[in-house]
Amino acid sequence: MTRRDEGAGERKRAVAATGRRRRGDAGYERWLTERLRELYDPILREPIPDDLERLLGSFEPRPKSGRDKP
């Protein structure tokens, strides 16, 4: 077992014990973000299906309220 493998095991145990990741996992976060983008970016570029677009267009617009202001 390499040091890298041991470190991965430690991280898994820490997450399991605390439910949170340590701050030192920036590399993992970067890796995860890249993988998720690889998976979902092509899907986000697909056009909205016609049936869904018609359904969304059939809804009445919401009235503007004071809460909507930034």
CHARMM internal coordinates of N, CA and C (Angstrom, degrees):
IC EDIT
DIST 1 N 1 CA 1.4496
DIST 1 CA 1 C 1.5316
ANGL 1 N 1 CA 1 C 108.43
DIST 1 C 2 N 1.3305
ANGL 1 CA 1 C 2 N 115.99
DIHE 1 N 1 CA 1 C 2 N 134.15
DIST 2 N 2 CA 1.4590
ANGL 1 C 2 N 2 CA 120.21
DIHE 1 CA 1 C 2 N 2 CA -178.93
DIST 2 CA 2 C 1.5202
ANGL 2 N 2 CA 2 C 110.47
DIHE 1 C 2 N 2 CA 2 C -87.89
DIST 2 C 3 N 1.3244
ANGL 2 CA 2 C 3 N 114.99
DIHE 2 N 2 CA 2 C 3 N 167.78
DIST 3 N 3 CA 1.4769
ANGL 2 C 3 N 3 CA 119.12
DIHE 2 CA 2 C 3 N 3 CA 177.30
DIST 3 CA 3 C 1.5192
ANGL 3 N 3 CA 3 C 110.56
DIHE 2 C 3 N 3 CA 3 C -61.63
DIST 3 C 4 N 1.3394
ANGL 3 CA 3 C 4 N 115.23
DIHE 3 N 3 CA 3 C 4 N -34.83
DIST 4 N 4 CA 1.4579
ANGL 3 C 4 N 4 CA 118.98
DIHE 3 CA 3 C 4 N 4 CA -179.96
DIST 4 CA 4 C 1.5256
ANGL 4 N 4 CA 4 C 110.24
DIHE 3 C 4 N 4 CA 4 C -63.98
DIST 4 C 5 N 1.3363
ANGL 4 CA 4 C 5 N 116.72
DIHE 4 N 4 CA 4 C 5 N -43.87
DIST 5 N 5 CA 1.4609
ANGL 4 C 5 N 5 CA 120.77
DIHE 4 CA 4 C 5 N 5 CA 177.79
DIST 5 CA 5 C 1.5214
ANGL 5 N 5 CA 5 C 111.29
DIHE 4 C 5 N 5 CA 5 C -61.77
DIST 5 C 6 N 1.3320
ANGL 5 CA 5 C 6 N 116.14
DIHE 5 N 5 CA 5 C 6 N -41.10
DIST 6 N 6 CA 1.4651
ANGL 5 C 6 N 6 CA 119.87
DIHE 5 CA 5 C 6 N 6 CA 178.59
DIST 6 CA 6 C 1.5167
ANGL 6 N 6 CA 6 C 110.66
DIHE 5 C 6 N 6 CA 6 C -63.09
DIST 6 C 7 N 1.3327
ANGL 6 CA 6 C 7 N 117.19
DIHE 6 N 6 CA 6 C 7 N -40.98
DIST 7 N 7 CA 1.4608
ANGL 6 C 7 N 7 CA 121.09
DIHE 6 CA 6 C 7 N 7 CA 178.99
DIST 7 CA 7 C 1.5114
ANGL 7 N 7 CA 7 C 111.88
DIHE 6 C 7 N 7 CA 7 C -63.95
DIST 7 C 8 N 1.3329
ANGL 7 CA 7 C 8 N 116.96
DIHE 7 N 7 CA 7 C 8 N -38.59
DIST 8 N 8 CA 1.4632
ANGL 7 C 8 N 8 CA 120.40
DIHE 7 CA 7 C 8 N 8 CA 178.41
DIST 8 CA 8 C 1.5246
ANGL 8 N 8 CA 8 C 110.02
DIHE 7 C 8 N 8 CA 8 C -64.02
DIST 8 C 9 N 1.3255
ANGL 8 CA 8 C 9 N 116.46
DIHE 8 N 8 CA 8 C 9 N -40.74
DIST 9 N 9 CA 1.4646
ANGL 8 C 9 N 9 CA 119.89
DIHE 8 CA 8 C 9 N 9 CA 177.92
DIST 9 CA 9 C 1.5088
ANGL 9 N 9 CA 9 C 111.99
DIHE 8 C 9 N 9 CA 9 C -63.56
DIST 9 C 10 N 1.3230
ANGL 9 CA 9 C 10 N 116.34
DIHE 9 N 9 CA 9 C 10 N -40.39
DIST 10 N 10 CA 1.4644
ANGL 9 C 10 N 10 CA 120.62
DIHE 9 CA 9 C 10 N 10 CA 178.04
DIST 10 CA 10 C 1.5182
ANGL 10 N 10 CA 10 C 110.74
DIHE 9 C 10 N 10 CA 10 C -62.58
DIST 10 C 11 N 1.3339
ANGL 10 CA 10 C 11 N 117.10
DIHE 10 N 10 CA 10 C 11 N -42.90
DIST 11 N 11 CA 1.4633
ANGL 10 C 11 N 11 CA 120.42
DIHE 10 CA 10 C 11 N 11 CA 179.60
DIST 11 CA 11 C 1.5230
ANGL 11 N 11 CA 11 C 110.91
DIHE 10 C 11 N 11 CA 11 C -62.71
DIST 11 C 12 N 1.3329
ANGL 11 CA 11 C 12 N 116.71
DIHE 11 N 11 CA 11 C 12 N -43.36
DIST 12 N 12 CA 1.4613
ANGL 11 C 12 N 12 CA 119.76
DIHE 11 CA 11 C 12 N 12 CA 178.87
DIST 12 CA 12 C 1.5232
ANGL 12 N 12 CA 12 C 111.27
DIHE 11 C 12 N 12 CA 12 C -61.03
DIST 12 C 13 N 1.3208
ANGL 12 CA 12 C 13 N 116.43
DIHE 12 N 12 CA 12 C 13 N -42.31
DIST 13 N 13 CA 1.4704
ANGL 12 C 13 N 13 CA 119.59
DIHE 12 CA 12 C 13 N 13 CA 179.21
DIST 13 CA 13 C 1.5305
ANGL 13 N 13 CA 13 C 110.36
DIHE 12 C 13 N 13 CA 13 C -66.04
DIST 13 C 14 N 1.3174
ANGL 13 CA 13 C 14 N 117.31
DIHE 13 N 13 CA 13 C 14 N -39.74
DIST 14 N 14 CA 1.4675
ANGL 13 C 14 N 14 CA 120.45
DIHE 13 CA 13 C 14 N 14 CA -179.89
DIST 14 CA 14 C 1.5196
ANGL 14 N 14 CA 14 C 110.78
DIHE 13 C 14 N 14 CA 14 C -64.48
DIST 14 C 15 N 1.3249
ANGL 14 CA 14 C 15 N 116.57
DIHE 14 N 14 CA 14 C 15 N -41.90
DIST 15 N 15 CA 1.4633
ANGL 14 C 15 N 15 CA 120.25
DIHE 14 CA 14 C 15 N 15 CA 178.64
DIST 15 CA 15 C 1.5170
ANGL 15 N 15 CA 15 C 109.91
DIHE 14 C 15 N 15 CA 15 C -65.95
DIST 15 C 16 N 1.3176
ANGL 15 CA 15 C 16 N 117.34
DIHE 15 N 15 CA 15 C 16 N -42.76
DIST 16 N 16 CA 1.4601
ANGL 15 C 16 N 16 CA 120.75
DIHE 15 CA 15 C 16 N 16 CA 179.70
DIST 16 CA 16 C 1.5269
ANGL 16 N 16 CA 16 C 111.15
DIHE 15 C 16 N 16 CA 16 C -63.35
DIST 16 C 17 N 1.3125
ANGL 16 CA 16 C 17 N 117.26
DIHE 16 N 16 CA 16 C 17 N -37.76
DIST 17 N 17 CA 1.4629
ANGL 16 C 17 N 17 CA 121.12
DIHE 16 CA 16 C 17 N 17 CA -177.16
DIST 17 CA 17 C 1.5275
ANGL 17 N 17 CA 17 C 112.04
DIHE 16 C 17 N 17 CA 17 C -75.82
DIST 17 C 18 N 1.3137
ANGL 17 CA 17 C 18 N 117.24
DIHE 17 N 17 CA 17 C 18 N -38.19
DIST 18 N 18 CA 1.4647
ANGL 17 C 18 N 18 CA 120.14
DIHE 17 CA 17 C 18 N 18 CA -173.60
DIST 18 CA 18 C 1.5170
ANGL 18 N 18 CA 18 C 113.61
DIHE 17 C 18 N 18 CA 18 C -107.65
DIST 18 C 19 N 1.3381
ANGL 18 CA 18 C 19 N 116.87
DIHE 18 N 18 CA 18 C 19 N -18.84
DIST 19 N 19 CA 1.4618
ANGL 18 C 19 N 19 CA 119.74
DIHE 18 CA 18 C 19 N 19 CA -175.51
DIST 19 CA 19 C 1.5137
ANGL 19 N 19 CA 19 C 112.07
DIHE 18 C 19 N 19 CA 19 C 78.16
DIST 19 C 20 N 1.3322
ANGL 19 CA 19 C 20 N 117.62
DIHE 19 N 19 CA 19 C 20 N 4.85
DIST 20 N 20 CA 1.4669
ANGL 19 C 20 N 20 CA 120.73
DIHE 19 CA 19 C 20 N 20 CA -178.76
DIST 20 CA 20 C 1.5169
ANGL 20 N 20 CA 20 C 109.63
DIHE 19 C 20 N 20 CA 20 C -133.50
DIST 20 C 21 N 1.3087
ANGL 20 CA 20 C 21 N 114.41
DIHE 20 N 20 CA 20 C 21 N 155.39
DIST 21 N 21 CA 1.4610
ANGL 20 C 21 N 21 CA 120.62
DIHE 20 CA 20 C 21 N 21 CA 175.15
DIST 21 CA 21 C 1.5278
ANGL 21 N 21 CA 21 C 108.89
DIHE 20 C 21 N 21 CA 21 C -90.24
DIST 21 C 22 N 1.3057
ANGL 21 CA 21 C 22 N 115.06
DIHE 21 N 21 CA 21 C 22 N 152.39
DIST 22 N 22 CA 1.4620
ANGL 21 C 22 N 22 CA 119.25
DIHE 21 CA 21 C 22 N 22 CA 175.40
DIST 22 CA 22 C 1.5165
ANGL 22 N 22 CA 22 C 109.77
DIHE 21 C 22 N 22 CA 22 C -77.42
DIST 22 C 23 N 1.3082
ANGL 22 CA 22 C 23 N 116.74
DIHE 22 N 22 CA 22 C 23 N 160.42
DIST 23 N 23 CA 1.4623
ANGL 22 C 23 N 23 CA 121.21
DIHE 22 CA 22 C 23 N 23 CA 179.40
DIST 23 CA 23 C 1.5224
ANGL 23 N 23 CA 23 C 112.50
DIHE 22 C 23 N 23 CA 23 C -64.87
DIST 23 C 24 N 1.3033
ANGL 23 CA 23 C 24 N 119.17
DIHE 23 N 23 CA 23 C 24 N -22.69
DIST 24 N 24 CA 1.4485
ANGL 23 C 24 N 24 CA 122.61
DIHE 23 CA 23 C 24 N 24 CA -177.36
DIST 24 CA 24 C 1.5144
ANGL 24 N 24 CA 24 C 114.14
DIHE 23 C 24 N 24 CA 24 C -75.01
DIST 24 C 25 N 1.3164
ANGL 24 CA 24 C 25 N 118.31
DIHE 24 N 24 CA 24 C 25 N 6.03
DIST 25 N 25 CA 1.4546
ANGL 24 C 25 N 25 CA 121.45
DIHE 24 CA 24 C 25 N 25 CA -177.61
DIST 25 CA 25 C 1.5243
ANGL 25 N 25 CA 25 C 112.92
DIHE 24 C 25 N 25 CA 25 C -96.52
DIST 25 C 26 N 1.3054
ANGL 25 CA 25 C 26 N 118.18
DIHE 25 N 25 CA 25 C 26 N 31.18
DIST 26 N 26 CA 1.4669
ANGL 25 C 26 N 26 CA 121.19
DIHE 25 CA 25 C 26 N 26 CA -179.79
DIST 26 CA 26 C 1.5195
ANGL 26 N 26 CA 26 C 110.62
DIHE 25 C 26 N 26 CA 26 C -61.16
DIST 26 C 27 N 1.3228
ANGL 26 CA 26 C 27 N 117.66
DIHE 26 N 26 CA 26 C 27 N -37.01
DIST 27 N 27 CA 1.4657
ANGL 26 C 27 N 27 CA 120.46
DIHE 26 CA 26 C 27 N 27 CA 178.53
DIST 27 CA 27 C 1.5185
ANGL 27 N 27 CA 27 C 111.65
DIHE 26 C 27 N 27 CA 27 C -63.50
DIST 27 C 28 N 1.3085
ANGL 27 CA 27 C 28 N 115.98
DIHE 27 N 27 CA 27 C 28 N -40.80
DIST 28 N 28 CA 1.4596
ANGL 27 C 28 N 28 CA 120.10
DIHE 27 CA 27 C 28 N 28 CA 177.73
DIST 28 CA 28 C 1.5271
ANGL 28 N 28 CA 28 C 110.21
DIHE 27 C 28 N 28 CA 28 C -65.05
DIST 28 C 29 N 1.3083
ANGL 28 CA 28 C 29 N 117.29
DIHE 28 N 28 CA 28 C 29 N -44.59
DIST 29 N 29 CA 1.4662
ANGL 28 C 29 N 29 CA 121.50
DIHE 28 CA 28 C 29 N 29 CA 179.52
DIST 29 CA 29 C 1.5240
ANGL 29 N 29 CA 29 C 110.46
DIHE 28 C 29 N 29 CA 29 C -59.65
DIST 29 C 30 N 1.3206
ANGL 29 CA 29 C 30 N 116.96
DIHE 29 N 29 CA 29 C 30 N -43.03
DIST 30 N 30 CA 1.4675
ANGL 29 C 30 N 30 CA 121.66
DIHE 29 CA 29 C 30 N 30 CA 178.63
DIST 30 CA 30 C 1.5321
ANGL 30 N 30 CA 30 C 110.08
DIHE 29 C 30 N 30 CA 30 C -63.11
DIST 30 C 31 N 1.3517
ANGL 30 CA 30 C 31 N 116.52
DIHE 30 N 30 CA 30 C 31 N -44.80
DIST 31 N 31 CA 1.4537
ANGL 30 C 31 N 31 CA 121.07
DIHE 30 CA 30 C 31 N 31 CA 179.04
DIST 31 CA 31 C 1.5302
ANGL 31 N 31 CA 31 C 110.79
DIHE 30 C 31 N 31 CA 31 C -61.10
DIST 31 C 32 N 1.3256
ANGL 31 CA 31 C 32 N 116.61
DIHE 31 N 31 CA 31 C 32 N -45.94
DIST 32 N 32 CA 1.4579
ANGL 31 C 32 N 32 CA 121.33
DIHE 31 CA 31 C 32 N 32 CA -178.95
DIST 32 CA 32 C 1.5274
ANGL 32 N 32 CA 32 C 110.83
DIHE 31 C 32 N 32 CA 32 C -62.73
DIST 32 C 33 N 1.3152
ANGL 32 CA 32 C 33 N 117.29
DIHE 32 N 32 CA 32 C 33 N -43.97
DIST 33 N 33 CA 1.4551
ANGL 32 C 33 N 33 CA 121.60
DIHE 32 CA 32 C 33 N 33 CA 178.65
DIST 33 CA 33 C 1.5220
ANGL 33 N 33 CA 33 C 111.11
DIHE 32 C 33 N 33 CA 33 C -59.29
DIST 33 C 34 N 1.3255
ANGL 33 CA 33 C 34 N 116.53
DIHE 33 N 33 CA 33 C 34 N -44.31
DIST 34 N 34 CA 1.4681
ANGL 33 C 34 N 34 CA 120.20
DIHE 33 CA 33 C 34 N 34 CA 179.37
DIST 34 CA 34 C 1.5279
ANGL 34 N 34 CA 34 C 111.38
DIHE 33 C 34 N 34 CA 34 C -63.64
DIST 34 C 35 N 1.3292
ANGL 34 CA 34 C 35 N 117.44
DIHE 34 N 34 CA 34 C 35 N -43.02
DIST 35 N 35 CA 1.4719
ANGL 34 C 35 N 35 CA 120.29
DIHE 34 CA 34 C 35 N 35 CA -179.38
DIST 35 CA 35 C 1.5334
ANGL 35 N 35 CA 35 C 110.88
DIHE 34 C 35 N 35 CA 35 C -65.23
DIST 35 C 36 N 1.3408
ANGL 35 CA 35 C 36 N 116.78
DIHE 35 N 35 CA 35 C 36 N -42.13
DIST 36 N 36 CA 1.4594
ANGL 35 C 36 N 36 CA 119.60
DIHE 35 CA 35 C 36 N 36 CA 179.38
DIST 36 CA 36 C 1.5189
ANGL 36 N 36 CA 36 C 111.30
DIHE 35 C 36 N 36 CA 36 C -64.76
DIST 36 C 37 N 1.3193
ANGL 36 CA 36 C 37 N 116.88
DIHE 36 N 36 CA 36 C 37 N -38.62
DIST 37 N 37 CA 1.4679
ANGL 36 C 37 N 37 CA 119.73
DIHE 36 CA 36 C 37 N 37 CA 176.84
DIST 37 CA 37 C 1.5186
ANGL 37 N 37 CA 37 C 111.15
DIHE 36 C 37 N 37 CA 37 C -65.08
DIST 37 C 38 N 1.3315
ANGL 37 CA 37 C 38 N 117.24
DIHE 37 N 37 CA 37 C 38 N -40.24
DIST 38 N 38 CA 1.4635
ANGL 37 C 38 N 38 CA 120.29
DIHE 37 CA 37 C 38 N 38 CA 177.14
DIST 38 CA 38 C 1.5254
ANGL 38 N 38 CA 38 C 111.01
DIHE 37 C 38 N 38 CA 38 C -59.63
DIST 38 C 39 N 1.3179
ANGL 38 CA 38 C 39 N 116.06
DIHE 38 N 38 CA 38 C 39 N -37.86
DIST 39 N 39 CA 1.4641
ANGL 38 C 39 N 39 CA 120.12
DIHE 38 CA 38 C 39 N 39 CA -178.43
DIST 39 CA 39 C 1.5260
ANGL 39 N 39 CA 39 C 113.11
DIHE 38 C 39 N 39 CA 39 C -75.67
DIST 39 C 40 N 1.3206
ANGL 39 CA 39 C 40 N 117.18
DIHE 39 N 39 CA 39 C 40 N -44.60
DIST 40 N 40 CA 1.4583
ANGL 39 C 40 N 40 CA 120.36
DIHE 39 CA 39 C 40 N 40 CA -168.62
DIST 40 CA 40 C 1.5191
ANGL 40 N 40 CA 40 C 115.92
DIHE 39 C 40 N 40 CA 40 C -100.17
DIST 40 C 41 N 1.3178
ANGL 40 CA 40 C 41 N 120.42
DIHE 40 N 40 CA 40 C 41 N -22.03
DIST 41 N 41 CA 1.4599
ANGL 40 C 41 N 41 CA 120.74
DIHE 40 CA 40 C 41 N 41 CA -179.52
DIST 41 CA 41 C 1.5273
ANGL 41 N 41 CA 41 C 112.57
DIHE 40 C 41 N 41 CA 41 C -58.58
DIST 41 C 42 N 1.3382
ANGL 41 CA 41 C 42 N 119.90
DIHE 41 N 41 CA 41 C 42 N -44.25
DIST 42 N 42 CA 1.4681
ANGL 41 C 42 N 42 CA 118.49
DIHE 41 CA 41 C 42 N 42 CA 178.26
DIST 42 CA 42 C 1.5243
ANGL 42 N 42 CA 42 C 112.59
DIHE 41 C 42 N 42 CA 42 C -60.76
DIST 42 C 43 N 1.3130
ANGL 42 CA 42 C 43 N 117.81
DIHE 42 N 42 CA 42 C 43 N -34.99
DIST 43 N 43 CA 1.4608
ANGL 42 C 43 N 43 CA 121.44
DIHE 42 CA 42 C 43 N 43 CA 179.71
DIST 43 CA 43 C 1.5284
ANGL 43 N 43 CA 43 C 110.05
DIHE 42 C 43 N 43 CA 43 C -68.64
DIST 43 C 44 N 1.3193
ANGL 43 CA 43 C 44 N 116.57
DIHE 43 N 43 CA 43 C 44 N -38.55
DIST 44 N 44 CA 1.4625
ANGL 43 C 44 N 44 CA 120.19
DIHE 43 CA 43 C 44 N 44 CA -179.15
DIST 44 CA 44 C 1.5269
ANGL 44 N 44 CA 44 C 111.89
DIHE 43 C 44 N 44 CA 44 C -68.11
DIST 44 C 45 N 1.3226
ANGL 44 CA 44 C 45 N 117.67
DIHE 44 N 44 CA 44 C 45 N -22.31
DIST 45 N 45 CA 1.4657
ANGL 44 C 45 N 45 CA 121.64
DIHE 44 CA 44 C 45 N 45 CA 178.97
DIST 45 CA 45 C 1.5277
ANGL 45 N 45 CA 45 C 112.64
DIHE 44 C 45 N 45 CA 45 C -82.94
DIST 45 C 46 N 1.3319
ANGL 45 CA 45 C 46 N 117.08
DIHE 45 N 45 CA 45 C 46 N -11.26
DIST 46 N 46 CA 1.4587
ANGL 45 C 46 N 46 CA 120.07
DIHE 45 CA 45 C 46 N 46 CA 179.99
DIST 46 CA 46 C 1.5289
ANGL 46 N 46 CA 46 C 109.64
DIHE 45 C 46 N 46 CA 46 C -71.07
DIST 46 C 47 N 1.3466
ANGL 46 CA 46 C 47 N 116.52
DIHE 46 N 46 CA 46 C 47 N 147.13
DIST 47 N 47 CA 1.4695
ANGL 46 C 47 N 47 CA 118.63
DIHE 46 CA 46 C 47 N 47 CA 178.12
DIST 47 CA 47 C 1.5288
ANGL 47 N 47 CA 47 C 110.89
DIHE 46 C 47 N 47 CA 47 C -69.10
DIST 47 C 48 N 1.3165
ANGL 47 CA 47 C 48 N 115.38
DIHE 47 N 47 CA 47 C 48 N 154.96
DIST 48 N 48 CA 1.4664
ANGL 47 C 48 N 48 CA 120.65
DIHE 47 CA 47 C 48 N 48 CA 176.51
DIST 48 CA 48 C 1.5239
ANGL 48 N 48 CA 48 C 107.64
DIHE 47 C 48 N 48 CA 48 C -71.24
DIST 48 C 49 N 1.3390
ANGL 48 CA 48 C 49 N 118.41
DIHE 48 N 48 CA 48 C 49 N 132.37
DIST 49 N 49 CA 1.4733
ANGL 48 C 49 N 49 CA 119.94
DIHE 48 CA 48 C 49 N 49 CA 178.01
DIST 49 CA 49 C 1.5261
ANGL 49 N 49 CA 49 C 110.79
DIHE 48 C 49 N 49 CA 49 C -58.25
DIST 49 C 50 N 1.3488
ANGL 49 CA 49 C 50 N 116.11
DIHE 49 N 49 CA 49 C 50 N 146.19
DIST 50 N 50 CA 1.4666
ANGL 49 C 50 N 50 CA 121.74
DIHE 49 CA 49 C 50 N 50 CA -176.81
DIST 50 CA 50 C 1.5262
ANGL 50 N 50 CA 50 C 112.25
DIHE 49 C 50 N 50 CA 50 C -56.53
DIST 50 C 51 N 1.3258
ANGL 50 CA 50 C 51 N 117.51
DIHE 50 N 50 CA 50 C 51 N -42.79
DIST 51 N 51 CA 1.4715
ANGL 50 C 51 N 51 CA 120.54
DIHE 50 CA 50 C 51 N 51 CA -179.10
DIST 51 CA 51 C 1.5276
ANGL 51 N 51 CA 51 C 110.97
DIHE 50 C 51 N 51 CA 51 C -60.37
DIST 51 C 52 N 1.3180
ANGL 51 CA 51 C 52 N 116.90
DIHE 51 N 51 CA 51 C 52 N -43.19
DIST 52 N 52 CA 1.4576
ANGL 51 C 52 N 52 CA 120.75
DIHE 51 CA 51 C 52 N 52 CA -179.66
DIST 52 CA 52 C 1.5254
ANGL 52 N 52 CA 52 C 110.48
DIHE 51 C 52 N 52 CA 52 C -68.56
DIST 52 C 53 N 1.3105
ANGL 52 CA 52 C 53 N 117.36
DIHE 52 N 52 CA 52 C 53 N -39.56
DIST 53 N 53 CA 1.4642
ANGL 52 C 53 N 53 CA 120.60
DIHE 52 CA 52 C 53 N 53 CA 178.86
DIST 53 CA 53 C 1.5335
ANGL 53 N 53 CA 53 C 110.63
DIHE 52 C 53 N 53 CA 53 C -62.97
DIST 53 C 54 N 1.3354
ANGL 53 CA 53 C 54 N 117.22
DIHE 53 N 53 CA 53 C 54 N -41.43
DIST 54 N 54 CA 1.4731
ANGL 53 C 54 N 54 CA 120.84
DIHE 53 CA 53 C 54 N 54 CA 177.01
DIST 54 CA 54 C 1.5315
ANGL 54 N 54 CA 54 C 110.51
DIHE 53 C 54 N 54 CA 54 C -63.52
DIST 54 C 55 N 1.3191
ANGL 54 CA 54 C 55 N 116.38
DIHE 54 N 54 CA 54 C 55 N -42.98
DIST 55 N 55 CA 1.4646
ANGL 54 C 55 N 55 CA 120.21
DIHE 54 CA 54 C 55 N 55 CA 179.55
DIST 55 CA 55 C 1.5283
ANGL 55 N 55 CA 55 C 110.57
DIHE 54 C 55 N 55 CA 55 C -61.31
DIST 55 C 56 N 1.3131
ANGL 55 CA 55 C 56 N 117.07
DIHE 55 N 55 CA 55 C 56 N -47.42
DIST 56 N 56 CA 1.4657
ANGL 55 C 56 N 56 CA 120.46
DIHE 55 CA 55 C 56 N 56 CA 179.99
DIST 56 CA 56 C 1.5222
ANGL 56 N 56 CA 56 C 111.48
DIHE 55 C 56 N 56 CA 56 C -63.00
DIST 56 C 57 N 1.3276
ANGL 56 CA 56 C 57 N 116.59
DIHE 56 N 56 CA 56 C 57 N -35.89
DIST 57 N 57 CA 1.4621
ANGL 56 C 57 N 57 CA 120.84
DIHE 56 CA 56 C 57 N 57 CA 179.14
DIST 57 CA 57 C 1.5157
ANGL 57 N 57 CA 57 C 113.00
DIHE 56 C 57 N 57 CA 57 C -71.02
DIST 57 C 58 N 1.3227
ANGL 57 CA 57 C 58 N 117.77
DIHE 57 N 57 CA 57 C 58 N -18.98
DIST 58 N 58 CA 1.4628
ANGL 57 C 58 N 58 CA 120.76
DIHE 57 CA 57 C 58 N 58 CA -177.48
DIST 58 CA 58 C 1.5263
ANGL 58 N 58 CA 58 C 112.84
DIHE 57 C 58 N 58 CA 58 C -81.11
DIST 58 C 59 N 1.3095
ANGL 58 CA 58 C 59 N 118.65
DIHE 58 N 58 CA 58 C 59 N -13.98
DIST 59 N 59 CA 1.4585
ANGL 58 C 59 N 59 CA 121.27
DIHE 58 CA 58 C 59 N 59 CA 179.60
DIST 59 CA 59 C 1.5208
ANGL 59 N 59 CA 59 C 111.09
DIHE 58 C 59 N 59 CA 59 C -76.78
DIST 59 C 60 N 1.3217
ANGL 59 CA 59 C 60 N 114.30
DIHE 59 N 59 CA 59 C 60 N 144.33
DIST 60 N 60 CA 1.4608
ANGL 59 C 60 N 60 CA 120.11
DIHE 59 CA 59 C 60 N 60 CA 175.04
DIST 60 CA 60 C 1.5261
ANGL 60 N 60 CA 60 C 108.77
DIHE 59 C 60 N 60 CA 60 C -72.78
DIST 60 C 61 N 1.3196
ANGL 60 CA 60 C 61 N 117.86
DIHE 60 N 60 CA 60 C 61 N 139.75
DIST 61 N 61 CA 1.4749
ANGL 60 C 61 N 61 CA 118.44
DIHE 60 CA 60 C 61 N 61 CA 176.26
DIST 61 CA 61 C 1.5293
ANGL 61 N 61 CA 61 C 110.23
DIHE 60 C 61 N 61 CA 61 C -64.86
DIST 61 C 62 N 1.3104
ANGL 61 CA 61 C 62 N 116.19
DIHE 61 N 61 CA 61 C 62 N 145.61
DIST 62 N 62 CA 1.4628
ANGL 61 C 62 N 62 CA 121.16
DIHE 61 CA 61 C 62 N 62 CA 177.54
DIST 62 CA 62 C 1.5212
ANGL 62 N 62 CA 62 C 109.60
DIHE 61 C 62 N 62 CA 62 C -73.19
DIST 62 C 63 N 1.3186
ANGL 62 CA 62 C 63 N 116.23
DIHE 62 N 62 CA 62 C 63 N 140.91
DIST 63 N 63 CA 1.4594
ANGL 62 C 63 N 63 CA 117.57
DIHE 62 CA 62 C 63 N 63 CA 175.44
DIST 63 CA 63 C 1.5224
ANGL 63 N 63 CA 63 C 110.09
DIHE 62 C 63 N 63 CA 63 C -67.95
DIST 63 C 64 N 1.2975
ANGL 63 CA 63 C 64 N 115.59
DIHE 63 N 63 CA 63 C 64 N 143.88
DIST 64 N 64 CA 1.4705
ANGL 63 C 64 N 64 CA 120.67
DIHE 63 CA 63 C 64 N 64 CA 178.43
DIST 64 CA 64 C 1.5243
ANGL 64 N 64 CA 64 C 108.19
DIHE 63 C 64 N 64 CA 64 C -71.71
DIST 64 C 65 N 1.3275
ANGL 64 CA 64 C 65 N 115.81
DIHE 64 N 64 CA 64 C 65 N 137.94
DIST 65 N 65 CA 1.4493
ANGL 64 C 65 N 65 CA 120.67
DIHE 64 CA 64 C 65 N 65 CA 176.21
DIST 65 CA 65 C 1.5055
ANGL 65 N 65 CA 65 C 108.33
DIHE 64 C 65 N 65 CA 65 C -125.71
DIST 65 C 66 N 1.3004
ANGL 65 CA 65 C 66 N 116.76
DIHE 65 N 65 CA 65 C 66 N 170.80
DIST 66 N 66 CA 1.4616
ANGL 65 C 66 N 66 CA 121.59
DIHE 65 CA 65 C 66 N 66 CA 179.27
DIST 66 CA 66 C 1.5211
ANGL 66 N 66 CA 66 C 112.61
DIHE 65 C 66 N 66 CA 66 C -65.39
DIST 66 C 67 N 1.3264
ANGL 66 CA 66 C 67 N 116.41
DIHE 66 N 66 CA 66 C 67 N -23.29
DIST 67 N 67 CA 1.4705
ANGL 66 C 67 N 67 CA 119.81
DIHE 66 CA 66 C 67 N 67 CA -179.18
DIST 67 CA 67 C 1.5160
ANGL 67 N 67 CA 67 C 112.45
DIHE 66 C 67 N 67 CA 67 C -71.77
DIST 67 C 68 N 1.3344
ANGL 67 CA 67 C 68 N 118.25
DIHE 67 N 67 CA 67 C 68 N -23.16
DIST 68 N 68 CA 1.4597
ANGL 67 C 68 N 68 CA 121.90
DIHE 67 CA 67 C 68 N 68 CA -176.28
DIST 68 CA 68 C 1.5338
ANGL 68 N 68 CA 68 C 112.55
DIHE 67 C 68 N 68 CA 68 C -74.85
DIST 68 C 69 N 1.3189
ANGL 68 CA 68 C 69 N 117.15
DIHE 68 N 68 CA 68 C 69 N -11.94
DIST 69 N 69 CA 1.4657
ANGL 68 C 69 N 69 CA 119.68
DIHE 68 CA 68 C 69 N 69 CA -177.31
DIST 69 CA 69 C 1.5150
ANGL 69 N 69 CA 69 C 110.41
DIHE 68 C 69 N 69 CA 69 C -74.56
DIST 69 C 70 N 1.3453
ANGL 69 CA 69 C 70 N 117.20
DIHE 69 N 69 CA 69 C 70 N 139.45
DIST 70 N 70 CA 1.4800
ANGL 69 C 70 N 70 CA 119.61
DIHE 69 CA 69 C 70 N 70 CA 178.57
DIST 70 CA 70 C 1.4967
ANGL 70 N 70 CA 70 C 113.48
DIHE 69 C 70 N 70 CA 70 C -70.85
END
COOR INIT
IC SEED 1 N 1 CA 1 C
IC BUILD
